[in-house]
Amino acid sequence: MDLVTVWFAIVVLCWVLFFTLEGFDFGVGVLAPLVGRDEHERGAALKTIGPFWDGNEVWLVAAIGVTYAAFPAWYAALLSGTYLPMVGVLLLLAGRGVALEFRGKHSDPRWRRRCEVVLALCSAGIVALWGALLSVFVRGLALGADGEVVSQPGLAAGLGRTVAPLFTVEAAFGAVAALVLSVLLGATFLALRTTGPVRLRAHRVAAGAAAGVVALGAAVAVAGLTGATLAGGAIGASTGATSTGLGLLVVGALVAAAAVVVAVATRLGREGAAFAVVSLLVAGVVVAVLLANGDVVLPSTLDPAASLTRESAAATPAALGLITAFGAVAVPGVVVYQVWSYWVFRRRVASERIATA
């Protein structure tokens, strides 16, 4: 296996870990004000992610950093073409961190409630933005022959070109799907990591979110079936279009089936199994997005010939060899540390009040 393929696999791994691990952090941030009826219960919900959220953010830094080092052309086109949304993500991440850290700095209930609202809004905003941005990985950007993102007339001119990719049907669907999946992941995590009333409410939220994921999977499957049927017609038949339609049909069916499994497992009290299935579902969706175009890492919406492939976007062999030596030490070290931290803080958090003498 060549180094380009190895480092692309590492990029995919970093994105999978970020969206899976931070996915339940964001989900808990959104759900804490909903599943907690008072300050104690909301605090119990937030304690489940207290030891992990800042460590989970490391995988975003790793994903961007590895892309910069191993695939500089991909990094340059993607981040320059989505500049303002990326700035929005970073600001919302900062707001989320401030809300989590400052919530416990003041005992005033109103102060803590405001922090919880900011946390929920920032978490929801981050998830929605990332869901919309993931559609760019599949749909692509207006890349010219020189690899630069080309400005278009109207909204797509100047810095407006960096937000134009978000005003699409695919981006809207991605934002909604990301929110529903994050809520499902957060609900199953809370059900697994808490006791008492928060756990029971998390069960109910997980059931509702699972139904939403089933609906999303069905929508994708119907879109794929319709696309496959149209592409298979006598007029304008296309093997590529047919393949895409069938791929969407399979992905939609698998997503819906996984959500049904999660709903059944939650109802039976198999919280670990439910959380594992949702985690695999999120990971599978991220992998499917990053592999949707095969060797093309960023399609051009202007000219397919201008699309960036793994080979054309990769760094020189010498640079890849250098970062391989560093990555062989750094990546396993981060993984071992995170596994250890999850093991140390593996016990449930009690949300019920304990009677005192």
N, C-alpha and C positions, 0 to 999 in steps of 0.2 A: 504494500500500500504506500503510495507516494505521500510526501509531506503536505501537499495541498489538500488531499482528501482527509488526512489525519487532522489538520487544523480546522477544516470545515466541520468535521465531526465534533471537535471541541467547541467551536462556536455554537453549534446546535445544542450541545450539552449545557453550555452556560445559559442559553436562553431558556431551555427546558427547566433548569433548576430555578432560574429567576421567576418565571411565570408560575411555577408550581408552588415554590416555597413562599414567595411574596403574595401569591394568589390567595392563600388562606389568611395571611396578614391583612390584606386589603378587605377580604370578606368579613373578617372579625371586626375591623374598623367600621365598616358599614353597618354591621348587625348589632354591635354593642349597645347603642341607644335603643334598639328595638327589642332585644331579648332581655335586657335588664330593666326591671321595673323601678329600681331605686339605685342610689349611688353605690351601695354594696354590691349588687348584682352586676352592674355595669363594670365596676372595678374588677370583679372576678373574671368577667369575660376578657377584659384587656390584659389581665395577668397571664392568660394563656399564651399571649404572643410577646410578653415583656422580655423574656430572655433571648428571643430569636430574631425580632424584626430587623434590627440593625445589622446583624450578621447575614441575614437573607439578602439585604441590599447589595452585599458584596458581589453577588452574581450579576447584577446589572453592570457594575464597574468592570467585572471580568469579561462579560459579553462584549461591551463596547471596546475595552482595551485589547482583547484578542482580535477583534475585527480590525482595529486600527493597525495592529502589528502584522497580522497575517494577510489581511485583504485590504490594503490601504485605499484602493480605488473604490471598493464597495463602501467603505467607511465614509470617504469623502462625498460620494454621490448621495448616499442615504441621509447623512446628517445635514448636508447643505440643502438637500431637497425637502427636508422636513424640519428646518431650523426652528421655527416658532413653536410648533407642537412639542418638540423636544425640550425647548426652554420651559414650556408650560408643564411638562412632566417633572422637570427638575424642581420648579417652584412648588408644585403640589407635593412632591416628596419631602421638600424642606418643611412645608406646612404640616404634613403628617407627622414628621419627626418632632417638631416643636410642640404640637398638640399632645403627643404621647409623653414627652419628657416633662412638660410644664403642668400637666394635669395634676401631678402629685406635689407640686411646689406650693400649693395654697389649699387650705382646708375649706375655703368657702364653697358651698354646694353650687352656687351660680357660676363661679369660676370653672369648676370642674365640668359643669354641664356645657358651658361654652366650648371648652376644649374638646369635649366629646362630639359636639356638633361639627366643629372644624375638622376633627379627625374623620368623621363620616363623610363629609363633603369632599375633603381632599382624597380620601381613599376611593370614593366613587369616581371622582374626576380622573384620577390616575388610571383606573381600570378602563374607563370609557375611552380615554385617549390612546392607551396602548392597544385596545381592541381595534380602534380605527386605524392606527398606524400599522398594525399587522396586515391589514388589507393592502398596504403599499408594497409589502414584500411580495405579494402575489400579483397585483395589478401592475406595479412598476411606476416609474416616473418618466417625465418628458426628457429623456437623455438624448443629447446630441452625439454626433460621431466622435467628439473629443472627450466624452464621458461626463460633460458638464450638464447640469439640469437647465434646460432652456426656458426662458421666460416667455409667457404667452400673453396675448392681448387681454385686457380687462382684469379680472380678479387675479389671474395667474401671472401678472406682471410684478416685478420687484420682489419684495418679501412676500407678497400675496401668493406667489408660486409655491411657497412652503406650506400654506394652509389649503390651497386648492385641492390637493389629493384627498382631503378629508370630506369634501363636499360631494361624495358619491354614495350610491346605494350600498356598495360593498363596505364602505367605511361605516355607514350607519348600522348596517347589520353586524359588523364586527364589534362595534361599541356595545350594542345591546347584548350580543352573545357573550362578550367578555364579562359584562356586569352580572348576567345570570349565572355563568359558570363560577365566578368569584364568590357570589353569595352561596352557591351550593357547596363550594369548597370550604368556605368559612363556616357554614352551618355544620357540616360533617366534622370539621375540626373541633368546633365548640362542643358538639355532642360527644366526641371522643375524649376531650380534655377537661370537662367540667362535671360536677354533680349537681343535684338539686334542680330548682326551677329553670335555671338557664339551660341546662341539658335538655329538659323536656320541651322548652320552647324552640331550642335549636332543632330538635326532631321535627317539629311541625314546619319550621322554615325549610328544612332540607326536603321534606316531602313536596312542598309547593315549588321550590326551585327545581327539583327533579322533573316535575311536570312541565315547567318552563323549558327545560333542556330538551325534553321529549318533543315539544312543539318546534323548537329550533331545529332539531335533527330532522323532523318530518319536513320542515320547510326546505332544508338543504336537499333532502332526498327528492322532493317534488321538483325542485329546480333542476336537479340533475336528470331526473326522468324526462322532464319536458325538453331539456337541452339535448339529451340523447335521442329523443324521438324526432325533434326538429332536424338535428344533424344527420339523422339516418334517412331523411327524406330523399326523394329523387332529385330535388332542386338544391344545389349548393351543399351536397353531402361532403362531409369532411371527417377523415379518420381521427384527426386531432380533436375536433369538436366532440365527436362521439366518445372518444376516450375521456375527455374532461367531464362530459355528462355522466358517464358510468362511474367515474371516480367520485363525483359529488353524490351520486346515488348510494354508493357503498359507504362513504364517510357519514352521510346523514343517517343511514340505517344503523351504523355502528354507534354513533353518538346517542341516538334514541334508545337503542338496546342497553347501552351502558347506564343511561339515566334510569331506566326501569329497574336494573339490577341494584342501583343505589337506593331507590325508593323501597324496594323489597328488603334489602339488608338493613336499612334504617328502621323499618317497621318491626323487624325481628330483633332489634337491639344489637345487631352486628356492626357496631360503629367503626371498628377498625377496618373491616372489610369495605364498608361504604366509603370511608375516607381514602382507602387505597385505590378503589375503582375510580373515584373522582380525580385523584392525582394522576392516575394513568391516562384518564380521559384528557385532562389538560395537557399532559405531556404529549399525547398522541396528536392533539390538535396543533400544537406548536411545531412538531416535527412535520406534520402534513403541510403546514403553511410554508416552512422553509424548504421543503422538497417539492413543492407544487410545480415548479418550473424546471425540474431536473437539474442540469448543470448550470442553468442560468440563475444567478443569485439576485439580480435586479433587472427586470425587463424594461425595455424602452417602449413607451407608448407612441413614440414618433416613428421609429424604424427598428424592426427586430434585429437588424444587423448591428445596431448600436448597443444592444443589451450587454450587460456585464456577466461574464461566466466566471466560474471558479478560477480557471486558469488565467484569464485576462485580468482579473481583479487581485490576484495573489501577489505577494511580495516576491522578491528574488529568492532563488534557492539558498543563497548564503544567509539572508535574513531569516528565512524559515528554519534553517539549521541552528542559528543562534538562539531564537526564541524557544526552540524545542528543548535545548539544554536547560533553559530556565524553567520552562513549563513542566518538565519532568519532575521538578522538585516542588514548585509552588502549588500546582493544581491538586495533587494528592494530599498535600499538607492542609489545604483549606477544607477538602472533603472530610479528612479525618477529624479535624477540629469541630466541624459542624455535626458530624455523627456523634461525637463525644458529648457536645452540649445538649443535643436532643435526648441523649440517654440520661444525662444528669437531671434534666428537668422533665422527666417522663410522667410524673404522677399527676393525677387530676387536681383541678382547682375547685374547692368547695364554694358553691354560690349560695347555699342555704345558710341562714344565720344560726350560730351555735349558742344555745342557752347558757347563760352565765349565772353563777350563784349571787 
